[in-house]
Amino acid sequence: MSDDTPVFVQAVGMGLDPAWRRLPVAERVEDGRAMCAAEAATDATGVRTSSFSSVGLEPGVDLVVLRLAPSMELLEAAGARLACAGLGRWLTVRHSILARTMPSQYATKPSAQERSLLDGEPRRYLIAYPFTKSAEWYLLGREARQGVMNEHMRIGRGYPDVRQLLGASFGMDDGDFLVAYDTDDLAVFGDLVRELRGTESRRSTVNDRPILLGLRRSFEEFVALVGGVA
């Protein structure tokens, strides 16, 4: 995948209806198999999906899904397929963040750290959230914004074990960006966030909520975790 190929990105947080867990075991097993089969069919269309469990971690959210697709139509089809298949019929979308990748205004070429979620295997944890900057930020001159972002990028590159995907949501969603990080060490990620709080770029932040946190699980592992495998 080339650096300038646009990719449509969606981060989705879904909640499982508690009534599903009270179904007979045989029904839950069949529902789990149907959902996994639907996701296998989505993979065959060229949509790349990473799934994460948020069971017991965030009220109302049990499954977090990050999808990368060459078109919005494929994202729509993937969502419809999941919503109609087995366990997917019992999932309610609580949060959805849409974006597309685009070249950075502040870096001449994305680093491997910044392309990792596009080109690499997912790590243990995913953290995804929408991000909006102030009107004052966009009214700053190009040189002033570049200086602020140079500091921001310098700090981020000091944490090579934390990888990032940034997608632009302008005209597609309520926020300006979708930000997704993956890492094997949440403590290191926390250190990065704390250090970034003390930078000039923080002054322009309007919103960076809600935060979706998930532990890397295949769909099969998620199904087993919630009781869909005998």
N, C-alpha and C positions, 0 to 999 in steps of 0.2 A: 504494500500500500504506500503510495507516494505521499510526501509531506503536504502537497497541495490538493489532494483528493478529499473533497468534503465528505464527512460521515455524519449521519444523523444519529443523535444520541438520546436515549431516554433512561432516566432513573425512576423506578417505580417502587413505592412502598405499599404493600397489600396486607390486609388483615383477614385472618381465617375466622369464619363463623364458628363459635364454640359448639353449636349444635352438631357440626360435622363429626366431632369426636365421640358423640353418643350414638352414632350409627353402628349397625352390626359390623363386625370385623371384616366380613367378606365384602361388604359394600365399600368400606374404606380402602381395602386393598385394590379393588377394581378401579376406584376413583384415582388412586395414586398412579396406577399403571396408565390410565388414560391421560392424565396430565403429563407424565413423562413422555408418552408417545407423541403428544401434541408438540412438546418442546423439541423432540427429535425432528419432527416435520418442519418446524421453524428453522432449525439449524440448516436443513437442506435447502432453504431458500436463500441462504447467504447472510442471514442475520446472525451476528455473534452475541450470545447471551451468557452472562455470568450471574449466578444465583447465590444469594446469601441469606442466612437465617437471622431473624431478629426476634425469635421466640423468647418471651420473658424479658426482653431488653427495653422495649419501647411500647407504651400503651397503644393498642390498636393496630400495631404493625408486626407481622410474623415473617413475611417474606420480602426481601429487597432484590430487585432484578435490575441489572444494568444491560441495556441492549445497544448495539452498534449496527447500523444498517445503511446501505447505499441510498435508500429512499424513505420518505415518510410513509408511503403506501405499504412498504414492507413492515414498518413498525405497527401500523394499524392492523395489518393482517395477523401479525404475531399476537397482539393483544386480543383480537377477536378469537383467535384459535384457542388461546389459554382460557378465555372466559367461558368457552363452550365445552371444555373438556374436563370431565371428572371432578377432581378436587378443585380445579380452577373455577368451577361454578359456585364454589363456596367462598371465594376470595373477593374482597371488596378493595378497590383502589383507594387508598387514603391520601397518598401524595404521588404526584407525577411531575417530573421536570424534563422539559424538552430543550434540545439545543442542536447545533451543528458545529463541527470543527471548522476552524478557519485559521489562516496564518496569523501569528502574533504581530501586533503593532510595535512591540518593544524588543523582540529578539529576532535576529536575522534568520536563525534556523533553530527549530525545536531540538532540545537535547534528548538523549535516550530516556532520561528520567521523565521528561514531559510527554513522551510518546508511548510510554510503557503500557498503558492500558489499551492502546490501539494495537501494539505489536507484541506484547508479552503475555505470559500466563498470569492470571489473577493471583494475588497474594492472600494472606489469611483474613485480613479485614478490609472492608470497604467503608469509606466515609464519603457521603455525597450530600450536596446541598445547593440551593439556589443562591445567587449572589447579585446584589444590586449596589451600584455606586451612585453618588449624589450628582445632581445637575452641576454643582460647582466643579466637580472633577472634570466633567466633559468640557467645561468652559475654560479650563486651564490651557495654557499654551503647550504645544507638543514637547518642547524641551523640558518644561517643568514636570510634565507627566512621566517623561522618560527617566528623569532623575529619581523620582519616587519609585518607579518600577525597577530600576537598577538595584536599589537597596532590597526591595522585596525579593527579586530573583536571586540575589547573592545569598540571602539567608536561606531560601528554599534549597539552593544547591549545596548548602552545608549539611543537608540531611538526605544523602543519596538513597537511604533505605525507604524513604517515603516518595512514592511515585504519584504523578498527577495527570489528570486529563482535564482540559478546560474547553468547554463548548460555549458558543455564543447563543443566547436565547432571544436576541433582539427581534421583535416582531413575531415571535413564536410562542412566548410564554410571559408570565408576569415579571420575571426577573431579567437581569442583563446577561447572566451567565449560569451555566451548570458547572460546578466544581466537583470533581471526584478524585479522591486519593485512595491508594491501596498501600498496605504495609503489613509486615509481619509483627510489628511491635507498636502497640497503641501508646505506650509510654513515650516513645520517641516522637510519635506524631503529636502527642500533647505538648512536648517540649517545643516542637516547631511552632505550633499554634500560639503558645505563650510568648515566644520570641517575636512572632509577627505582630502580636498585639501592641508591641512597643515601637512599631515603625510608623513613618509618616503616612503610609498608605491606609492605615486604620482610620484616619480622620475622615476619609471619603466613603466609608462603608455605611450603607443605609440598612441593608438587611442581609443576613446569612443564615436564615432559618426557614424551614426545619432542617435539622441534621438527621440524615438516615445513616444508621450504623448497622452493619451486618457482618456475620461470620461466614466465611466461604463454605458453602455446602452445595453439592450437586442437587439437582431436583430429586434424585433418588434418595439422597441423604436427608433432604428436607422432609420428604414424604414419610420416611421411617421415623424421623424425629417427632413428628406430630401424630404418629399412630396409624399410618396408612399401610404398613407392611406387617404381616402376621409373624 
